[in-house]
Amino acid sequence: MNVSATNTACIADKAPAWYLVYCKPRQDERAEENLQRQGYTCFRPQHSCERIVRGRRQVIAESLFPGYLFIQLTADANWAPLRSTRGVNRIVGFGGMPLQLDNSLIAHLQQRTAAPVTPALEAGDSVRITEGGFADLDAIFVAMDGEQRVILLLNMLNRQHQISMPLVSIVKN
């Protein structure tokens, strides 16, 4: 019985496990790229979101956990190259021992990050006008009017007026 228990422990130790890598500031993408180039399996959870950048709507991918990424390693893997990889600061651990993560956590994150993009503005959102003759007034977003303009409902003199404005002159409340 002792021999089979020892063999099971050795097999379990050689199974790949996930670990958390702490990256240098704003270098998680660089660390992921360099680790993958070295043949490591990495996962950096990202979510896509729609942002208004310089007056244009753009879909960008942002890290869900900025400064961190997950790496899959076996216990007998060569851990030495991780310390000298560009962008990597250290493996997260306690008492000098790397912290092994549960595989179900990574599977759950991989499933959740495959969600669709949420738009920056949706019909009915409250917005504030920042420029022009209606500056500092609140309005309701109705729809996009092309790429650069929006249609808003503005409540003036107890009536709602529909106006079209440049996208850059509003911010979401």
ROKE-484606 format. One record per atom (N, C-alpha, C, CB): x, y negated, z; atom name. Coordinates in nm, 3 decimals. Atoms other than C-alpha are relative to their C-alpha. Last residue first. Glycine has a CB too. Example, Ala and Ser with C-alpha at 12.3 -4.5 7.8 and 13.67 -1.06 7.14 Angstrom:
BEGIN
- xx:yy:zz:atomo
- -0.082:0.119:-0.006:N
- 1.367:0.106:0.714:CA
- -0.077:-0.109:0.073:C
- 0.041:-0.046:-0.142:CB
- 0.089:0.119:0.000:N
- 1.230:0.450:0.780:CA
- 0.090:-0.120:0.000:C
- -0.099:-0.003:0.125:CB
//
This chain:
BEGIN
- xx:yy:zz:atomo
- 0.016:0.026:-0.145:N
- -2.342:-6.042:-1.564:CA
- 0.015:0.127:0.079:C
- -0.136:-0.063:0.031:CB
- 0.103:-0.079:-0.067:N
- -2.201:-5.964:-1.911:CA
- -0.003:-0.032:0.148:C
- 0.026:0.150:-0.022:CB
- -0.058:-0.103:-0.085:N
- -2.006:-6.246:-2.072:CA
- -0.113:0.073:0.069:C
- 0.100:-0.061:0.105:CB
- 0.083:-0.058:-0.107:N
- -2.108:-6.467:-2.364:CA
- 0.085:0.099:0.081:C
- -0.126:0.071:-0.060:CB
- 0.051:0.102:-0.092:N
- -1.931:-6.713:-2.598:CA
- -0.096:0.056:0.104:C
- -0.069:-0.107:-0.077:CB
- -0.102:0.048:-0.091:N
- -1.708:-6.458:-2.772:CA
- -0.054:-0.099:0.103:C
- 0.110:-0.064:-0.078:CB
- -0.024:-0.099:-0.104:N
- -2.007:-6.281:-2.925:CA
- 0.099:-0.050:0.105:C
- 0.051:0.130:-0.062:CB
- -0.120:-0.080:0.017:N
- -2.099:-6.591:-3.125:CA
- 0.020:0.093:0.121:C
- 0.123:-0.091:-0.019:CB
- -0.123:0.064:-0.045:N
- -2.460:-6.698:-3.075:CA
- 0.120:0.086:-0.035:C
- -0.005:-0.027:0.151:CB
- -0.114:-0.076:0.046:N
- -2.806:-6.626:-3.215:CA
- 0.126:-0.078:0.036:C
- -0.008:0.027:-0.155:CB
- -0.109:0.075:0.060:N
- -3.110:-6.755:-3.029:CA
- 0.111:0.097:-0.044:C
- 0.055:-0.106:0.099:CB
- -0.101:-0.092:0.051:N
- -3.451:-6.614:-2.940:CA
- 0.106:-0.082:-0.072:C
- -0.064:0.106:-0.096:CB
- -0.047:0.036:0.133:N
- -3.652:-6.850:-2.724:CA
- 0.108:0.098:-0.041:C
- 0.052:-0.146:-0.002:CB
- -0.121:-0.071:0.040:N
- -3.855:-6.739:-2.426:CA
- 0.032:-0.035:-0.144:C
- -0.018:0.153:0.016:CB
- 0.018:-0.080:0.122:N
- -4.096:-6.995:-2.291:CA
- 0.132:0.070:-0.031:C
- -0.045:-0.090:-0.121:CB
- 0.099:-0.107:-0.021:N
- -4.133:-7.152:-1.946:CA
- -0.034:0.078:-0.127:C
- -0.126:-0.058:0.057:CB
- 0.131:0.066:-0.005:N
- -3.939:-7.463:-2.055:CA
- -0.113:0.103:0.004:C
- -0.018:-0.092:-0.121:CB
- -0.005:0.145:-0.016:N
- -3.637:-7.251:-2.143:CA
- -0.140:-0.056:-0.008:C
- 0.091:-0.064:-0.108:CB
- 0.122:0.052:-0.060:N
- -3.588:-6.875:-2.102:CA
- 0.015:-0.149:0.027:C
- -0.034:0.077:0.131:CB
- -0.030:0.106:-0.094:N
- -3.319:-6.760:-2.345:CA
- -0.132:-0.057:0.051:C
- 0.088:-0.111:-0.065:CB
- 0.125:0.064:-0.042:N
- -3.346:-6.432:-2.528:CA
- 0.035:-0.098:0.110:C
- -0.106:0.106:0.049:CB
- 0.034:0.010:-0.141:N
- -3.021:-6.345:-2.703:CA
- -0.139:-0.057:0.019:C
- 0.103:-0.086:0.074:CB
- 0.133:0.062:-0.012:N
- -2.910:-6.225:-3.046:CA
- -0.039:0.007:0.147:C
- -0.107:0.071:-0.092:CB
- 0.100:-0.069:-0.081:N
- -2.539:-6.159:-3.076:CA
- -0.131:-0.077:-0.004:C
- 0.048:0.017:0.146:CB
- 0.107:0.080:-0.059:N
- -2.270:-6.254:-3.327:CA
- -0.098:0.088:0.077:C
- -0.074:-0.078:-0.108:CB
- -0.048:0.115:-0.077:N
- -1.926:-6.132:-3.439:CA
- -0.109:-0.077:0.074:C
- 0.072:-0.092:-0.089:CB
- -0.112:-0.034:-0.087:N
- -1.981:-5.779:-3.576:CA
- 0.035:-0.112:0.098:C
- 0.122:0.033:-0.083:CB
- -0.126:-0.018:0.069:N
- -2.327:-5.826:-3.725:CA
- 0.109:0.035:0.100:C
- 0.039:-0.127:-0.080:CB
- 0.034:0.060:0.128:N
- -2.616:-5.963:-3.523:CA
- 0.127:0.001:-0.085:C
- -0.058:-0.146:0.018:CB
- -0.113:0.056:0.073:N
- -2.588:-5.740:-3.217:CA
- -0.053:-0.054:-0.133:C
- 0.112:0.108:-0.024:CB
- -0.067:-0.088:0.097:N
- -2.904:-5.693:-3.017:CA
- 0.122:-0.070:-0.057:C
- -0.097:0.039:-0.114:CB
- 0.100:-0.071:0.081:N
- -3.132:-5.831:-2.745:CA
- 0.069:0.100:-0.092:C
- -0.085:-0.098:-0.082:CB
- -0.053:-0.051:0.125:N
- -2.904:-5.954:-2.463:CA
- -0.109:0.080:-0.072:C
- 0.126:0.088:0.025:CB
- 0.016:-0.144:0.012:N
- -3.096:-6.147:-2.199:CA
- 0.048:0.042:-0.138:C
- -0.148:0.044:0.025:CB
- 0.085:-0.045:0.110:N
- -2.991:-6.498:-2.103:CA
- -0.009:0.152:0.004:C
- 0.054:-0.050:-0.138:CB
- 0.017:-0.145:0.010:N
- -2.832:-6.687:-1.815:CA
- -0.097:0.032:-0.112:C
- -0.049:0.059:0.134:CB
- 0.137:-0.049:-0.011:N
- -2.718:-7.047:-1.862:CA
- -0.001:0.152:-0.012:C
- -0.090:-0.064:-0.110:CB
- 0.039:-0.028:-0.139:N
- -2.364:-7.164:-1.779:CA
- -0.147:0.037:0.017:C
- 0.029:-0.120:0.084:CB
- -0.100:-0.050:-0.094:N
- -2.304:-7.303:-2.133:CA
- -0.057:0.007:0.142:C
- 0.126:-0.089:-0.001:CB
- 0.072:-0.079:-0.099:N
- -2.618:-7.355:-2.348:CA
- 0.094:0.056:0.107:C
- -0.075:0.114:-0.069:CB
- 0.105:0.081:-0.063:N
- -2.471:-7.640:-2.554:CA
- -0.077:0.074:0.108:C
- -0.096:-0.050:-0.103:CB
- 0.102:0.067:0.081:N
- -2.156:-7.444:-2.635:CA
- -0.102:-0.076:0.083:C
- -0.072:0.102:-0.085:CB
- -0.042:0.109:0.087:N
- -1.956:-7.195:-2.436:CA
- -0.119:-0.064:-0.069:C
- 0.101:0.050:-0.104:CB
- -0.119:0.069:-0.051:N
- -1.989:-6.952:-2.145:CA
- 0.041:-0.122:-0.081:C
- 0.114:0.095:0.006:CB
- -0.058:0.073:0.113:N
- -2.338:-6.806:-2.189:CA
- 0.113:-0.085:0.055:C
- -0.108:-0.088:-0.074:CB
- -0.017:0.142:-0.027:N
- -2.412:-6.560:-1.910:CA
- 0.069:-0.061:-0.121:C
- 0.081:-0.025:0.131:CB
- -0.127:0.060:0.040:N
- -2.550:-6.214:-1.984:CA
- 0.002:-0.147:0.039:C
- 0.024:0.016:-0.152:CB
- -0.008:0.141:-0.035:N
- -2.823:-5.989:-1.841:CA
- 0.139:-0.051:-0.035:C
- -0.033:-0.022:0.150:CB
- -0.106:0.040:-0.094:N
- -2.854:-5.659:-2.022:CA
- -0.004:-0.150:0.023:C
- 0.137:0.042:-0.053:CB
- 0.055:0.025:-0.133:N
- -3.194:-5.586:-2.183:CA
- 0.105:-0.041:0.103:C
- -0.070:0.122:0.047:CB
- 0.119:0.086:0.000:N
- -3.056:-5.428:-2.500:CA
- -0.056:-0.010:0.142:C
- -0.108:0.055:-0.097:CB
- 0.120:-0.070:0.041:N
- -2.717:-5.273:-2.428:CA
- -0.118:-0.096:0.006:C
- -0.026:0.125:0.088:CB
- 0.126:0.072:-0.021:N
- -2.376:-5.435:-2.414:CA
- -0.116:0.083:-0.053:C
- 0.004:-0.139:-0.069:CB
- -0.028:0.110:-0.091:N
- -2.037:-5.267:-2.369:CA
- -0.127:-0.079:0.033:C
- 0.106:-0.093:-0.061:CB
- -0.019:0.131:0.060:N
- -2.161:-4.943:-2.528:CA
- 0.022:-0.109:0.105:C
- -0.119:-0.035:-0.086:CB
- 0.110:0.086:-0.041:N
- -2.103:-4.612:-2.350:CA
- 0.024:-0.140:-0.056:C
- -0.014:-0.003:0.156:CB
- -0.037:0.139:-0.028:N
- -1.883:-4.368:-2.538:CA
- -0.123:-0.078:0.042:C
- 0.067:-0.066:-0.123:CB
- 0.005:0.100:0.108:N
- -1.987:-4.001:-2.523:CA
- 0.036:-0.140:0.050:C
- -0.138:-0.002:-0.063:CB
- 0.127:0.072:0.008:N
- -1.869:-3.758:-2.251:CA
- 0.003:-0.105:-0.111:C
- -0.033:-0.068:0.135:CB
- 0.044:-0.013:0.139:N
- -1.573:-3.522:-2.311:CA
- -0.134:-0.073:-0.022:C
- -0.014:0.149:-0.039:CB
- -0.061:0.106:0.081:N
- -1.416:-3.646:-1.988:CA
- -0.038:0.010:-0.147:C
- 0.151:0.005:0.013:CB
- 0.059:0.131:-0.025:N
- -1.659:-3.440:-1.779:CA
- 0.057:-0.110:-0.089:C
- 0.020:-0.038:0.144:CB
- 0.140:0.000:0.045:N
- -1.566:-3.100:-1.927:CA
- -0.061:-0.140:0.012:C
- -0.084:0.102:0.081:CB
- -0.003:-0.012:0.145:N
- -1.192:-3.156:-1.893:CA
- -0.140:-0.004:-0.058:C
- 0.071:0.130:-0.041:CB
- -0.043:0.129:0.056:N
- -1.243:-3.284:-1.538:CA
- 0.002:0.004:-0.152:C
- 0.139:-0.039:0.052:CB
- 0.111:0.094:-0.020:N
- -1.443:-2.971:-1.443:CA
- 0.034:-0.137:-0.060:C
- -0.033:-0.014:0.151:CB
- 0.104:-0.038:0.095:N
- -1.178:-2.741:-1.593:CA
- -0.118:-0.097:0.009:C
- -0.048:0.145:0.027:CB
- -0.046:0.043:0.133:N
- -0.909:-2.932:-1.403:CA
- -0.106:0.033:-0.105:C
- 0.135:0.067:-0.036:CB
- -0.001:0.147:0.000:N
- -1.097:-2.893:-1.073:CA
- 0.039:-0.053:-0.138:C
- 0.099:-0.055:0.106:CB
- 0.137:0.044:0.026:N
- -1.173:-2.527:-1.147:CA
- -0.010:-0.152:-0.002:C
- -0.096:0.057:0.106:CB
- 0.027:-0.001:0.145:N
- -0.800:-2.455:-1.177:CA
- -0.140:-0.051:-0.033:C
- 0.018:0.141:-0.056:CB
- 0.093:-0.105:0.039:N
- -0.748:-2.557:-0.811:CA
- -0.030:-0.011:-0.150:C
- -0.131:-0.008:0.084:CB
- 0.141:0.038:0.012:N
- -0.443:-2.774:-0.758:CA
- -0.084:0.119:-0.044:C
- -0.017:-0.117:-0.099:CB
- 0.066:-0.075:0.108:N
- -0.098:-2.671:-0.629:CA
- -0.149:-0.035:0.002:C
- 0.021:0.154:0.016:CB
- 0.138:-0.034:-0.034:N
- 0.075:-2.938:-0.417:CA
- -0.067:0.066:-0.120:C
- -0.080:-0.125:0.044:CB
- 0.104:0.050:0.093:N
- 0.448:-2.940:-0.475:CA
- -0.138:0.052:0.039:C
- 0.033:0.041:-0.144:CB
- 0.055:-0.107:0.082:N
- 0.655:-2.863:-0.160:CA
- -0.109:-0.057:-0.092:C
- -0.059:0.115:0.089:CB
- -0.096:-0.042:0.099:N
- 0.879:-3.129:-0.004:CA
- -0.047:0.111:-0.092:C
- 0.123:0.042:0.067:CB
- -0.109:-0.071:-0.064:N
- 0.661:-3.154:0.305:CA
- 0.103:0.051:-0.099:C
- -0.053:0.113:0.079:CB
- -0.006:0.028:-0.144:N
- 0.359:-3.247:0.098:CA
- 0.112:0.083:0.060:C
- -0.136:0.032:0.070:CB
- -0.007:-0.114:-0.091:N
- 0.346:-3.270:-0.279:CA
- 0.003:-0.046:0.144:C
- 0.122:0.086:-0.031:CB
- 0.066:0.027:-0.128:N
- 0.293:-3.495:-0.578:CA
- 0.004:0.127:0.084:C
- -0.147:-0.048:-0.022:CB
- 0.114:-0.090:-0.015:N
- 0.551:-3.426:-0.851:CA
- -0.060:-0.028:0.137:C
- 0.043:0.152:-0.014:CB
- -0.017:-0.121:-0.081:N
- 0.777:-3.726:-0.907:CA
- -0.125:0.087:-0.008:C
- 0.030:-0.037:0.147:CB
- -0.059:0.041:-0.126:N
- 0.837:-4.050:-1.102:CA
- 0.028:0.123:0.087:C
- -0.092:-0.100:0.074:CB
- 0.037:-0.079:-0.117:N
- 0.780:-3.937:-1.458:CA
- 0.072:-0.054:0.123:C
- 0.034:0.151:-0.021:CB
- 0.138:0.027:-0.038:N
- 0.792:-4.200:-1.736:CA
- -0.042:0.075:0.124:C
- -0.092:0.036:-0.113:CB
- 0.039:0.142:0.003:N
- 1.109:-4.065:-1.895:CA
- -0.149:-0.015:0.031:C
- 0.033:-0.063:-0.138:CB
- 0.085:0.034:0.114:N
- 1.176:-3.706:-1.789:CA
- -0.042:-0.146:0.008:C
- -0.125:0.092:-0.006:CB
- -0.072:0.091:0.090:N
- 1.467:-3.677:-1.545:CA
- -0.081:-0.036:-0.125:C
- 0.131:0.063:-0.042:CB
- -0.051:0.117:-0.072:N
- 1.271:-3.533:-1.252:CA
- 0.066:-0.101:-0.094:C
- 0.100:0.043:0.105:CB
- 0.110:0.093:-0.030:N
- 1.067:-3.299:-1.473:CA
- 0.053:-0.129:0.063:C
- -0.102:0.065:0.094:CB
- 0.014:0.106:0.101:N
- 1.379:-3.138:-1.621:CA
- -0.110:-0.102:0.031:C
- -0.027:0.062:-0.134:CB
- -0.105:0.102:0.001:N
- 1.451:-2.959:-1.288:CA
- -0.020:-0.108:-0.107:C
- 0.134:0.066:-0.020:CB
- 0.056:0.126:-0.044:N
- 1.120:-2.773:-1.256:CA
- 0.099:-0.114:-0.012:C
- -0.049:0.011:0.143:CB
- -0.111:0.091:-0.028:N
- 1.228:-2.467:-1.455:CA
- -0.057:-0.138:0.030:C
- 0.101:-0.005:-0.121:CB
- -0.037:0.092:0.109:N
- 0.932:-2.231:-1.432:CA
- 0.116:-0.089:0.044:C
- -0.121:-0.087:-0.043:CB
- -0.138:-0.028:0.040:N
- 0.927:-1.948:-1.173:CA
- 0.046:-0.090:-0.116:C
- 0.013:0.147:-0.039:CB
- -0.089:0.019:-0.115:N
- 0.618:-2.086:-0.995:CA
- 0.146:0.023:-0.039:C
- -0.040:0.095:0.113:CB
- -0.008:-0.123:-0.079:N
- 0.438:-2.125:-1.327:CA
- 0.100:-0.024:0.112:C
- 0.041:0.124:-0.090:CB
- -0.130:-0.066:-0.015:N
- 0.354:-2.472:-1.451:CA
- -0.017:0.134:0.070:C
- 0.097:-0.090:0.077:CB
- 0.019:-0.142:-0.031:N
- 0.053:-2.669:-1.577:CA
- 0.136:0.069:-0.002:C
- -0.099:0.068:-0.102:CB
- -0.090:-0.086:0.076:N
- 0.086:-3.046:-1.558:CA
- -0.020:0.143:0.046:C
- 0.149:-0.045:0.017:CB
- -0.006:-0.137:-0.050:N
- -0.172:-3.304:-1.452:CA
- 0.092:0.081:-0.091:C
- -0.142:0.065:0.007:CB
- 0.040:-0.099:0.098:N
- -0.135:-3.678:-1.504:CA
- 0.019:0.137:0.061:C
- 0.080:-0.015:-0.132:CB
- -0.006:-0.143:-0.033:N
- -0.115:-3.982:-1.280:CA
- -0.034:0.084:-0.123:C
- -0.096:0.034:0.116:CB
- -0.121:-0.031:-0.073:N
- -0.041:-4.354:-1.310:CA
- 0.017:0.148:0.036:C
- 0.003:-0.079:0.124:CB
- -0.122:0.067:0.047:N
- -0.392:-4.454:-1.408:CA
- 0.119:0.034:0.089:C
- -0.021:-0.153:-0.004:CB
- -0.083:0.018:-0.118:N
- -0.647:-4.188:-1.304:CA
- 0.131:-0.067:-0.044:C
- 0.028:0.137:0.073:CB
- 0.095:-0.010:-0.110:N
- -0.927:-4.195:-1.565:CA
- 0.072:-0.022:0.133:C
- -0.070:0.136:-0.001:CB
- -0.026:-0.110:-0.093:N
- -0.677:-4.317:-1.820:CA
- -0.103:-0.004:0.112:C
- 0.143:-0.008:0.056:CB
- -0.070:0.038:-0.121:N
- -0.835:-4.551:-2.074:CA
- 0.022:0.123:0.086:C
- -0.079:-0.108:0.078:CB
- -0.013:-0.112:-0.094:N
- -0.934:-4.480:-2.433:CA
- 0.084:-0.048:0.117:C
- 0.064:0.126:-0.069:CB
- -0.134:-0.032:-0.046:N
- -1.051:-4.783:-2.632:CA
- -0.005:0.117:0.098:C
- 0.066:-0.123:0.065:CB
- 0.008:-0.120:-0.082:N
- -1.356:-4.854:-2.843:CA
- 0.143:0.036:0.036:C
- -0.074:0.118:-0.074:CB
- -0.096:-0.105:0.029:N
- -1.338:-5.213:-2.966:CA
- -0.025:0.118:0.094:C
- 0.144:-0.051:0.014:CB
- 0.029:-0.124:-0.072:N
- -1.598:-5.488:-2.991:CA
- 0.100:0.106:-0.043:C
- -0.146:0.047:-0.027:CB
- 0.038:-0.115:0.083:N
- -1.443:-5.809:-3.112:CA
- -0.027:0.120:0.089:C
- 0.112:0.033:-0.104:CB
- 0.123:0.023:0.075:N
- -1.431:-6.151:-2.943:CA
- -0.044:0.114:-0.089:C
- 0.015:-0.119:-0.082:CB
- -0.013:0.115:0.091:N
- -1.068:-6.129:-2.836:CA
- -0.121:-0.016:-0.090:C
- 0.125:0.015:-0.085:CB
- -0.137:0.049:-0.003:N
- -1.129:-5.786:-2.682:CA
- 0.014:-0.107:-0.107:C
- 0.103:0.115:-0.022:CB
- -0.005:0.116:0.088:N
- -1.488:-5.687:-2.601:CA
- 0.138:-0.062:0.018:C
- -0.115:-0.104:0.033:CB
- -0.038:0.127:-0.062:N
- -1.469:-5.340:-2.459:CA
- -0.008:-0.111:-0.104:C
- 0.143:0.008:0.060:CB
- 0.008:0.109:0.097:N
- -1.632:-5.009:-2.548:CA
- 0.028:-0.130:0.074:C
- -0.139:-0.005:-0.071:CB
- 0.095:0.105:-0.034:N
- -1.526:-4.721:-2.333:CA
- 0.008:-0.109:-0.106:C
- 0.026:-0.057:0.142:CB
- 0.013:0.102:0.104:N
- -1.359:-4.390:-2.390:CA
- -0.102:-0.102:0.045:C
- -0.040:0.062:-0.137:CB
- 0.139:0.028:0.037:N
- -1.258:-4.189:-2.088:CA
- 0.001:-0.111:-0.103:C
- -0.086:-0.039:0.125:CB
- 0.029:0.131:0.054:N
- -0.925:-4.026:-2.030:CA
- -0.150:-0.014:-0.021:C
- 0.077:-0.024:-0.132:CB
- 0.142:0.031:0.024:N
- -0.802:-3.735:-1.824:CA
- -0.018:-0.144:-0.045:C
- -0.082:0.024:0.127:CB
- 0.020:0.136:-0.052:N
- -0.429:-3.677:-1.874:CA
- -0.144:-0.038:-0.027:C
- 0.100:-0.103:-0.064:CB
- 0.137:0.049:0.015:N
- -0.369:-3.303:-1.916:CA
- -0.007:-0.136:0.068:C
- -0.106:0.100:0.060:CB
- 0.042:0.115:-0.080:N
- -0.026:-3.153:-1.970:CA
- -0.146:-0.033:-0.027:C
- 0.090:-0.123:-0.030:CB
- 0.142:0.023:0.021:N
- 0.112:-2.819:-2.092:CA
- -0.045:-0.109:0.096:C
- -0.083:0.132:0.021:CB
- 0.089:-0.016:-0.115:N
- 0.490:-2.839:-2.098:CA
- -0.145:-0.023:-0.042:C
- 0.039:-0.098:0.114:CB
- 0.070:-0.127:0.001:N
- 0.690:-2.781:-2.417:CA
- -0.092:0.025:0.119:C
- 0.097:0.109:-0.007:CB
- -0.086:-0.100:-0.063:N
- 0.956:-3.052:-2.384:CA
- -0.068:0.136:0.010:C
- 0.042:-0.047:0.137:CB
- -0.112:-0.020:0.091:N
- 0.767:-3.270:-2.634:CA
- 0.096:0.107:0.053:C
- 0.075:-0.132:-0.023:CB
- 0.051:-0.088:0.106:N
- 0.460:-3.224:-2.414:CA
- 0.110:0.029:-0.102:C
- -0.122:-0.065:-0.071:CB
- 0.016:-0.135:-0.056:N
- 0.654:-3.366:-2.120:CA
- -0.050:0.097:-0.106:C
- -0.097:-0.003:0.119:CB
- -0.132:-0.060:-0.019:N
- 0.773:-3.666:-2.325:CA
- -0.009:0.141:0.058:C
- 0.084:-0.088:0.092:CB
- -0.061:-0.025:0.131:N
- 0.423:-3.750:-2.452:CA
- 0.135:0.071:0.015:C
- 0.017:-0.133:-0.076:CB
- 0.073:-0.111:0.063:N
- 0.265:-3.714:-2.108:CA
- 0.065:0.038:-0.134:C
- -0.149:-0.037:-0.021:CB
- -0.037:-0.122:-0.072:N
- 0.533:-3.933:-1.949:CA
- -0.067:0.121:-0.063:C
- -0.037:-0.010:0.148:CB
- -0.138:-0.032:0.039:N
- 0.482:-4.204:-2.214:CA
- 0.046:0.131:0.066:C
- 0.095:-0.115:0.040:CB
- 0.006:-0.046:0.138:N
- 0.106:-4.201:-2.160:CA
- 0.138:0.043:-0.050:C
- -0.059:-0.110:-0.091:CB
- 0.059:-0.134:0.000:N
- 0.153:-4.220:-1.783:CA
- -0.010:0.057:-0.141:C
- -0.139:-0.003:0.065:CB
- -0.075:-0.088:0.088:N
- 0.396:-4.512:-1.818:CA
- -0.058:0.142:-0.002:C
- 0.144:0.005:0.043:CB
- 0.045:0.018:0.139:N
- 0.195:-4.804:-1.676:CA
- 0.078:0.087:-0.099:C
- 0.012:-0.145:-0.039:CB
- 0.109:0.092:0.032:N
- 0.386:-4.785:-1.344:CA
- -0.022:-0.019:-0.150:C
- 0.026:-0.135:0.064:CB
- -0.045:0.136:-0.022:N
- 0.609:-4.476:-1.321:CA
- -0.111:-0.095:-0.045:C
- 0.134:-0.029:-0.076:CB
- -0.079:0.063:0.107:N
- 0.420:-4.151:-1.315:CA
- 0.047:-0.138:0.043:C
- -0.082:-0.009:-0.130:CB
- 0.009:0.144:-0.022:N
- 0.299:-3.932:-1.028:CA
- 0.095:-0.066:-0.099:C
- 0.033:-0.039:0.149:CB
- -0.123:0.075:0.024:N
- 0.254:-3.576:-1.156:CA
- -0.029:-0.148:0.022:C
- 0.056:0.026:-0.144:CB
- 0.022:0.142:0.028:N
- -0.021:-3.355:-1.011:CA
- 0.135:-0.070:-0.013:C
- -0.086:-0.065:0.111:CB
- -0.061:0.087:-0.099:N
- 0.013:-2.977:-1.035:CA
- -0.022:-0.144:-0.045:C
- 0.152:0.031:0.018:CB
- -0.002:0.143:0.031:N
- -0.186:-2.710:-1.218:CA
- 0.058:-0.078:0.117:C
- -0.142:-0.052:-0.032:CB
- 0.085:0.080:-0.088:N
- -0.110:-2.340:-1.189:CA
- 0.017:-0.147:-0.038:C
- 0.037:0.023:0.151:CB
- -0.017:0.146:0.005:N
- 0.028:-2.083:-1.431:CA
- -0.100:-0.071:0.091:C
- -0.016:-0.051:-0.144:CB
- 0.113:0.058:0.071:N
- 0.022:-1.722:-1.311:CA
- 0.017:-0.152:-0.002:C
- -0.137:0.041:0.066:CB
- -0.039:0.027:0.138:N
- 0.370:-1.606:-1.211:CA
- -0.115:-0.057:-0.084:C
- 0.052:0.126:-0.064:CB
- -0.097:0.108:0.003:N
- 0.299:-1.637:-0.838:CA
- 0.037:-0.037:-0.142:C
- 0.124:0.038:0.078:CB
- 0.071:0.125:-0.030:N
- -0.021:-1.430:-0.873:CA
- 0.097:-0.118:-0.008:C
- -0.066:0.006:0.139:CB
- 0.081:0.033:0.118:N
- 0.175:-1.152:-1.046:CA
- -0.072:-0.132:0.022:C
- -0.103:0.113:-0.029:CB
- -0.091:0.042:0.107:N
- 0.436:-1.153:-0.769:CA
- -0.076:-0.041:-0.125:C
- 0.099:0.111:-0.033:CB
- -0.049:0.134:-0.035:N
- 0.167:-1.145:-0.498:CA
- 0.093:-0.052:-0.108:C
- 0.072:0.002:0.136:CB
- 0.109:0.094:0.022:N
- -0.004:-0.851:-0.670:CA
- 0.045:-0.143:0.029:C
- -0.121:0.036:0.086:CB
- 0.014:0.020:0.144:N
- 0.326:-0.662:-0.688:CA
- -0.109:-0.100:-0.033:C
- -0.030:0.133:-0.069:CB
- -0.113:0.081:0.044:N
- 0.386:-0.714:-0.314:CA
- -0.010:-0.029:-0.149:C
- 0.132:0.070:0.032:CB
- 0.026:0.135:-0.049:N
- 0.037:-0.587:-0.229:CA
- 0.112:-0.094:-0.044:C
- -0.014:-0.001:0.155:CB
- 0.101:0.061:0.086:N
- 0.095:-0.286:-0.453:CA
- -0.033:-0.142:0.044:C
- -0.127:0.084:0.000:CB
- -0.055:0.025:0.132:N
- 0.423:-0.202:-0.278:CA
- -0.101:-0.068:-0.091:C
- 0.047:0.130:-0.063:CB
- -0.087:0.117:-0.003:N
- 0.282:-0.244:0.072:CA
- 0.053:-0.035:-0.138:C
- 0.114:0.024:0.094:CB
- 0.081:0.121:0.000:N
- 0.000:0.000:0.000:CA
- 0.085:-0.126:0.000:C
- -0.092:0.000:0.119:CB
//
